[in-house]
């Protein structure tokens, strides 16, 4: 049955859309960008802020983001009344907003700032009056909340409740005293917050940001007694360029390595190397579990947001989690042992900085159990955004940098590693290695299309010799929860599952450059950034983790074999069930 | 009374609350009536009761707390034995209810919304009580006191101090 089509005019332009389409989306079809603020496609469509009002001859102006197009509708989006209403809405929001734009982390990437300019707000204090004053919640190691900048759009709440099924922030009180807060005035660190940072990615203003560690990194770099090395996660290279005006989906691996060297890091290593190592360890663990009657399905453990979610909301699945540390933690443990020996620098003088697309990695690096060498595996985690700020403040002309390679020893990687940054990537990388290890045959087609793409839950059956391996891939913790519930009800059965805490995987992690709601409608960053990684994979001379020459070398020289005693000491970990509310919460 | 018995009583009320939740299970918007039931049982909806509701109803504490703080009928902390509600409706306000509220605050040493340390009085400002003919008016539990002056306050309070 074909969809019923609706015909309407918008500013006199005829447009035909399927029934159920909103006026906001119909307008975009004919090149009219109605401004929005609380709207975030598929996440928060509640018509709350009234910035998108239009006139269609009804008694009052209507919010286009929730107004269904109907036959014969004549919509006007650009009348004096509409323009004034939109401007007034923004002026009223500004009347209770901390307008310290100059020092705001979101300056120039703030939807409220942009709207104020576009709608012609002439005075940020058109309506002056009482302002609410809130303490800043900076107790979490991942996320800082500043309600003085909050505009109550509820995009973060929708991300936390809906996309992530965590639900630790919500509207409290009412009227002028309404605020987005955790229950009972708990700080985020007292709640079940998983640190994923999807609230930050959803925030149109500066009310949510990562906990800054860049200043700590600057201090390390300025300390000549320290030997500070850096590593970068796969997804960072697919998005960092956006902070410097390059188009979404530009792969900036070479410029990134060059910029890090100019910032003063002693060595620039690639977390992709450790991703290959993770595949060696994890594929071996999977084969071991299958051959020895271990706990199945085995579930990946490289996403710390997901690990936090599992520990808090589904501790019954902790035995299913792979014991493998996440790649950057593996890298940190090796830098302070294998590398320290090679260069003759004592581990206590080495600092490891990870550049991650992720805010939960900050919490992960803080875990006391992740200290394989006796020193913390990783000393500081900065997000892609923090790295961009460091590069800018160092005066580095990023766009015109030459491409430089990573440093040797822990810098070589394969196509299998680079796709870790996209949902399904770890699964695909593991399958490439598991297939060849289990069958002893060379895999013909390396692309497992069934596990690619941004669908919330993907399933595939992969024939490996005589074995039909059932796999699943979930991204976003709400989808993960749904998948685990289906397994508990006995409806689903798998051997191996990849779970990434963020929708789309790391390319759209909570530490990545923030894409405005309007830009998200034009291009889906989950797909565009992932494409950069899949292209990088296709272009790589080596695309299977077990064929990485430096991986072969490290097993030969240091680790002996995957899941060896030394591997277990340095590269594996354990998990802890966590309460919904922490001790000390009032 | 021993602490043990108070605890037993609390557990008993939680069981009753569970019954209420069971009756409402699956209903749309069940959180409101459940919170009302909890408030009737406990006199307020403190943190442990909210956590119990969240756990039993499979909703987040954040959602329970959000609803409980949205509606002024819900109290997060136990109210006093006597709840004083001073009408701030238009008629009462024009007739000087602010001065009455100020006097009450001064005598009791409380701000609006607070409860005295001995648990005797809760002072609150309220919207129109619908007794405009008696303005300015206040209620102390079920008792209505009208045509108030600040000077009359200490005398009225004294009659409750005894009990």
Boltz contact constraints between the chains, C-beta under 6 A:
constraints:
  - contact:
      token1: [A, 167]
      token2: [B, 60]
      max_distance: 6.0
  - contact:
      token1: [A, 167]
      token2: [B, 62]
      max_distance: 6.0
  - contact:
      token1: [A, 168]
      token2: [B, 62]
      max_distance: 6.0
  - contact:
      token1: [A, 170]
      token2: [B, 62]
      max_distance: 6.0
  - contact:
      token1: [A, 170]
      token2: [B, 63]
      max_distance: 6.0
  - contact:
      token1: [A, 170]
      token2: [B, 66]
      max_distance: 6.0
  - contact:
      token1: [A, 171]
      token2: [B, 66]
      max_distance: 6.0
  - contact:
      token1: [A, 172]
      token2: [B, 66]
      max_distance: 6.0
  - contact:
      token1: [A, 172]
      token2: [B, 69]
      max_distance: 6.0
  - contact:
      token1: [A, 173]
      token2: [B, 69]
      max_distance: 6.0
  - contact:
      token1: [A, 174]
      token2: [B, 70]
      max_distance: 6.0
  - contact:
      token1: [A, 183]
      token2: [B, 61]
      max_distance: 6.0
  - contact:
      token1: [A, 183]
      token2: [B, 62]
      max_distance: 6.0
  - contact:
      token1: [A, 183]
      token2: [B, 65]
      max_distance: 6.0
  - contact:
      token1: [A, 184]
      token2: [B, 47]
      max_distance: 6.0
